[in-house]
Amino acid sequence: MKKIILSLIILNQTVFADTLWKNGSEFVVGGKGWEAGIGTYHRLPDAAKGKVPSSVWKLSAQSAGLNVEFETDSESITCRWRLTSENLSMPHMPATGVSGIDLYCRDEKDRWFYVSNFRPGGKETTSSIHTGNTSSKMGSYLLYLPLYNGVESLEIGISEGSRFAQRTRTKVKPIVYYGTSITQGGCASRPGMAFTAILQRRLDREIVNLGFSGSGKMEPIMADFLAQIDASVFVLDCLWNLSRAGSEVIEQRVVNFAQTLRKAHPETPILFVEQSHFKGPFPTRASQAQRKGIETLKKQGVNNIHMVAGDELIGKDGDGTVDGCHPNDLGMTRHAEILLPVLKKLIK
């Protein structure tokens, strides 16, 4: 397939009489850890309501990491989506990342490349991109949904007379990544620049994004729900949200969480990620406590436990963050590049 050259046209609240619409729910929504008993654009199953912390449940309705993959030969692709919140942006994160949708396309070497961002114009937006595809060849496309807003409804439109198909995904065990606001995607400029999305494209492996802003704290109930997923790797990256807890609390949560996962999945790799920082010293107090928990697990005979140090995750120059903590696009890229070889080895 030849690489498609695209130009962007933003059309908000416009009626497209010659557009063929498909409901996003008709397609497989990628990035989910559960196949049944879960809302179309939710990240936790309905059974979690009232059991997980209320903040986690609320954040699970934000669509970070969820994606839709499809094929079309259309000369244009249109998205019409309705958000659950009118708050399109945050002081330190743009609307394109909080509430926008990213479009990617596969090139002639079957690699994903960025096309453009469907920018939100309000709680409901209709936005179109002219693909310039006049070859009548089917192209493979990927939509990443908003990172910090929820999706009430999504429709994908193509030019009338064009073909539309669900892309068949290879059935492999996903990487399950549980963490904080950084995992959720704060503060990427757009959904495809969250480090989990970067890793998904680089590894060509589904990643379940279970990042919960301010609420990734390794509670026992969260271990119970993660243990329900048949993962290729469990990644635990919660130290920023546990950094104010006592060292003994952190150590015990590390031990208890891993024990729960290991009981359900005797051989699945568990990867702990240390607290990312650029100021030092390293390891941070929270990271030291996590290391003690890992040592305890190994003494108990819990196998296949791994760790990534935090000192290089976002670099040491400070340019990788927007506020000293949350990565910008540079920090997200650095984060992904550190994790990439580790995850490649673990899923191999």
Secondary structure, DSSP 8 states (H G I E B T S, - for coil): ------EEE--TT---TTEEEEEGGGS-EES-S-SSSS-TT-SS-GGGTTTS-HHHHHHHTS-TT-EEEEEE--SEEEEEEEES-S---BTTB-HHHHT-EEEEEE-TTS-EEEEEEE---SSEEEEEEE----S---EEEEEE--SSS-EEEEEEEEETT--EEE--------EEEEESHHHHTTT-SSGGGSHHHHHHHHHT--EEEEE-TTT----HHHHHHHTTS--SEEEEE-HHHHTTS-HHHHHHHHHHHHHHHHHH-SS--EEEE----SS--SS-HHHHHHHHHHHHHHHTT--SEEEE-STTTT-SSSTTBSSSSSB-HHHHHHHHHHHHHHHHHHH-
